[in-house]
Amino acid sequence: MLRDRLNRPVRDLRISVTDKCNFRCNYCMPEEVFGFQYKFMPRANILSFEEITRLARLFAELGVSKIRLTGGEPLLRSQLDRLIAALHDIPGIQDIAMTTNCYFLAEKAQILRDAGLNRVTASLDTLRPDLFQKLAGGHLQLEKVMDGLRRAADVGFQAVKVNSVIQRGVNDTEVVDLVRFARDNGLILRFIEYMDVGNLNGWNMAQVVTARELIETVSKTFPLVPLEKNYSSETANRYRFADGAGELGVIASVSQPFCGDCSRIRLSADGKLYTCLFIEDGLDIKSRMRDGATDEELREILCSLWRKRTDRYSEVRASHTNKPRNNKKIEMYQIGG
């Protein structure tokens, strides 16, 4: 079994299918930096579906069983159902999920489900239309996200989750409202601590609402009972509602790092492999493929990369964040979080 230097297996492959996004969330692609006329990568720089499928097959042979499609916004990649169908046919791949802002999901949910997409995770940080436009873009409509969520439930995905990044002084007053919304609509809510991903969001620890605070706030209205993790590398601390109305999770990568069980590797849209969300640069696997590398040669590159892996940024975050920000990190929109 392929393992890194900290004895962690490779189990999860996160694939960014595009760097494009129609949102300008302040913690990922702040509008003052990118604007809505920002020029994304040209199509020739982006991995083809065939290239993605080839790498996914090699990773499956090395132990990967779960794939998550990300972006940017993955639904901006045309004919995404073709890629999902190809990934679904790879021996060893047991689960295909997608993280999306849901803006275009209503019209695409059925074809993606039919192609083999198992699960959907939606990004939703507020239920207020005015704040939604402030956070994501003034021309965007919250109702389109809600339409996507409703359609996801209708077509029968195995699970529909909602990720909410909570920032102090921004949307922290909506914690209970978001929980109530998820409970009422049969959704699994995952709160995410505001993380220092990339270099552009002006992250400050004072903006972080910790997992402990979130759970204490929720418990006052909806009593919670802790649950065991489904598997060791699961990112969320899970709880069930004491009244039996579903479950809640908190991803506490700032206050309770979980690097020790991390089994994830990320493939960017332009064909680089990243062994950590907070890494400075990735390994250019696209050039090797386009230069004619055989499957055996590519397999050896993948094995070598993982075997040398020592990343555990979240566990040593303090030693990084107390230094000047000259340790440039990959931006989240490039690898999908």
C-alpha angles and dihedrals in degrees: 000000000000111000136170127232091277090052094253117147123221108247108141128058118192113197123196105206096185140006091217121108133174092205127077102203112180095233094051116020107007111203094227089063102036108022120192093278093060113142111235125198118298116254093250090064093055122089114253120234089252092055092048092049092049092054092044090053091052091048090050088056088054095051109280111140102162129060128189121192116214140156147150081295108334094205089067088070107091121235092012089160089070091060093045092052091051093048090047090059095055112110111244097024105120103168136031119188135171134210112210142159085233094226093128099024099101093069096039106038098094097049091047092049091049090051092057108272106152106186142018130206116195126203110225122156102169143021093207114098092210094051091042090059091046092051101038107022137305095245095054125100122219090207091068089059090049090050089054093051092049092049092048089057092047097054094053110246111181089243137001113201132182123214117204122186107207119208124185111247093012112066105342091113089064098061096106093040091054091050092050091049092052093047093048092050101042093249129143109233122208118190113205124203111236105262135203094241116159126347106276110066099076091233118199127178089229088068093058118104101202127226090248091056092047094050092046091051094048094044092061089066103021114028112223136209119203118244132202117252116262089228135358097258096048108131099211129078101225132217134175124217110253090229091057096248098135134283143289132208136198123202103208104181092146103045099026109026117202102191092127092075099034111138098167131119123181131216115200124216091252093054107264125136119223122192094195137029089233100046122129099226141356139227113266103232094160093069091051091052095046090047089061105262114172123235089255092053092047091047090055091050091052092048093048092049094051096042090056094048116124100155118147103146098155092055092054097033095126093060089053102041093049090061128079111277096255093116095090114206132201113269117248095233088062096057104020101242 
